Amino acid sequence: MNCLTSKRILLGITGGVAAYKAAELVRRLRERGAEVRVVMTQAAQAFITPLTLQALSGQRVHTDLLDPEAEAAMGHIELARWTDAVLVAPATADFLARLAQGRADDLLATLCLATRAPLAVAPAMNQAMWTNPATRDNLALLARRGVRVWGPAEGAQACGETGPGRLLEPEALLDRLDGLFADGALAGRRVLITAGPTREAIDPVRFLSNRSSGKMGYALAAAAVEAGALVTLVSGPVALDCPPGVTRVWAEDALSMHALVQERAGQADIFIATAAVADYRPRQVATAKLKKDAATLNLELERNPDILAAVAAMPNAPFCMGFAAETDNLVAHARKKRLAKGLDLVAANWVGAPGQGFDSDDNALELFWEGGQESLPEAPKTRLARELIGIIARLYQEKYPQGTPQDLHAQDSA
Ligand code: PMT
């Protein structure tokens, strides 16, 4: 995939050790056919010289807001209009704070305010600065405003510590930029999604269920359609409209959701299990409404099938993504679930606290796949869904560069 040809990229560089990686990024962007203009903050110039970036980009590097010569040529407003996308890499904690405040106290911050093009930041900083609540709040605010946050990666840091805060490698940033311009990253792909809760009948009027509203799964269905996929949504009982372009089938309980998914999974390229499926159902369903004669009532429960694990275990299984809804040890539980269910990707979210997870408009996700992980900070589910679909499309493409198992199976049997 290369959607960067002829794209105009404005690369902002702020003052961190990782600024040296920007040189490689500029070189690789140009290799992919992009036109690159570089804007550096004053601090960035302490780490890498404008001359290096000028040589690599083939363009004058912009550094000053009040530079009469630059303003006479391509001034800051022209630059903001010129670009197809702005990427700030590395983005320091200080720059993110200024961006969150909407400051225009240097050329780069002013351009970020003035542009209508998509804006992405690739944070790089000490791990304690990254986890500081001030930085987390700034990022959550930026994400809510539509700023894309790419990375950081985790590992050894220049300061000698280890943890999250490393700038994503140039190749990963190129892929993200590419994904930004990819029209229909899932064009023609068949995506099967489960969403919402299940209801496990106790008697004709009562059931066991949970607080899932379906919002996360429905947002993913809408985002997958936007990305060009043919989407089938197996939905538990929710009060949401079906997103345009999505085929919806209703499932009341786990057994019917399981059957509906089994019927369709063989034709799917990608399966996304967002539904909060009840793990147990009453062993006996009373045919008449239970009477409250006794002081206590014992319900015997039996295990429901694991819909996601069953799909992942199919021969020619589609690319499988699941969620992990956790109230403790999120990372450990999510990693364990990915391996136990044989998933390509798992998205873990905190549940049980207000504002995220079940029945809220916002969420935050920790993604884990073989050899990789990424945090998607708190943002509206609609926005997270778009980002997640972009990541799924990329991982899917990496896993099946020659086509999906279904395509290959069809070719084999032709
Ligand atoms: O619907 P919303 O209000 O928007 O809330 C979204 C959400 C919190 C429900 C969603 O983000 C989420 O976390 N969904 C998964 C909930 C869940 O059941 O998690 P789990 O950790 O128990 O299950 C792990 C995975 O296995 C999930 O992908 C689940 O869909 C799947 N599963 C679980 C049990 C089962 N019998 N069959 C399954 O397919």
Boltz pocket constraint, residues with backbone or C-beta under 6 A from the ligand:
constraints:
  - pocket:
      binder: B
      contacts: [[A, 194], [A, 195], [A, 196], [A, 197], [A, 211], [A, 212], [A, 213], [A, 214], [A, 215], [A, 216], [A, 217], [A, 254], [A, 273], [A, 274], [A, 275], [A, 276], [A, 277], [A, 278], [A, 279], [A, 304], [A, 305], [A, 306], [A, 307], [A, 308], [A, 309], [A, 321], [A, 322], [A, 323], [A, 324], [A, 325], [A, 326], [A, 337], [A, 347], [A, 349], [A, 351], [A, 357], [A, 358], [A, 359], [A, 360]]
      max_distance: 6.0
